[in-house]
Amino acid sequence: GITESFSANESCIFISALDTNRMINLNTTNPSLVCWESCTSCASSIYGCIDSSAINYDSLANVTNDSCLYNVTFIVDMSEANIYYDTLELNGTFNSWCGNCAQMEDSNNDSVWVITIPLMNGDYEYKFSADNWSIEEDLYELDDCVIGSPPYINRDLVVTGNQILDTVCW
């Protein structure tokens, strides 16, 4: 009971005295999916990460699903910290404050520890700790890089893409 309506200038239609029909020359054209009342292909929605700078960019996606992941590098200088530890770790809202699941590396033994993790756009809280929370940073609540109130003062991070954060001191 419902029929398509075309203006007279579409290339895929043939207008006769009795009807307007779609037409295709199968010798020169392969049939394809077309949109209602149109001679052109429908753009189907393919959800995924559409930011080409993201590590999980999907070149086939044409609609974002807010799943883009970005490499964020955290760097902490321990050269002036007067503590004894074996392994430095990164803990935050992005890993449920998991303890030793995000161990940092000091590959050249210069007391500068680094870790790169994939994160989606958003706001996060984090802090550095050592030896599975045996030691943790004691941050000052009035610093401009922190959020919270005692005893839960954490560093603040807003992810908007790939980032290498400034080196911070413990």
Secondary structure, 3 states (H helix, E strand, C coil): CCCCCCCCCCCCEEECCCCEEECCCCCCCCCCCECCCCCCECCCCCEECCCCCCCCCCCCCCEECCCCCEEEEEEEECCCCCCCCCCEEEEEHHHCCCCCCCECECCCCCCEEEEEEEECCEEEEEEEEECCCCEECCCCCCCCCEEEECCEEEEEEEECCCEECCCEEC
